[in-house]
Amino acid sequence: MNQRMGLLIALCVALATGASACGAGTLDRAAAPPGDQRLTILVDAFGSQPALRQDWGYAALVEYGGKRILFDTGNDPAGFAANVRQLGVELTRLDAVVISHRHGDHTAGLHYLLSVNPDVRIYVPDDEAFGGPTPAIFFRQPEPSLPASMRYFNGAVPEVVPHGSAWTGAQFIRVTGPVEIAPGFRLVRNISSGPQFTETPELSLVIDTPKGQIVLAGCSHPGIERILASVAQRNPDIAMVVGGLHLVTTARPEVERLAVALRDQWKIRRIAPGHCSGEVTFAVLKRLFGGGYVYAGVGTIIDLT
């Protein structure tokens, strides 16, 4: 027994890597969840890893149940690419991509993604930015008194007028309602009812796990409670919320109200806010959720088990 212990000690000293067999020097990454049970933050504006670029935007890689799904692509193709390389993420091996909404801080990295994986399936909202239809309301006030040369399409407007897209050739799948994109993965579509973003449909990714659903939101422009309500229509058990909550300009009393509602009314057990959630929101949620608060700076690996 003493000889075996001596060999183990010698091995630990020789490796000097902090491997788990050596005890106190264990690397943080050694305790990371398996590659198919985690979420990695690829882009955000805060973090503790100096080798990664911080930027205003959002991107995350979900690896769960044997599927690899990229959610959003950040604010800058070069920054997105740099973080992807630094984190060792292989974008050529994706089952799907989800773009939450059309804003540039979630879509700019598409240019880099498509340069390395041009045929990947990309789920997007039914939005004109992705080649969706031009709003029909534009053509609902015809003026027959004008000569044909002054009327849109000479007065014969097509039933659908597709918008152009900055990503010609991308394999976009436009989403108009709830849809399952793989076993255990589905999308919900919502749109804001308030004065802002009323023309911006947004997709959120829902992951079914044995411990409850995980909801990944890009910006929550429609409101996180509206998003959760759309998820709860199928299953009210929502264990975790990850991503942007769009509370960066919200007054503290409303942030406090919402945080309590998420914990007590919606029964969220874990929360990992990022991006546009706001620093006040980080502080309030950390205080109210305690051990259920999950740090989600750029480069963080979040255990989904």
Secondary structure by P-SEA (a helix, b strand, c coil): caaaaaaaaaaaaaaccccccccccccccccccccccccccccccccccccccccccbbbbbbcccbbbbccccccaaaaaaaaaaaccccccccbbbbcccccccccaaaaaaacccccbbbbcccccccccccccccccccccccccccccccccccbbbbbbcccccbbbbbccccccccccbbbbbbbcccccccbbbbbbbbbcccbbbbbbccccccaaaaaaaaacccccccccccccccccccaaaaaaaaaaacccccccbbbbcccccaaaaaaaaaaaccccccccccbbbbcc
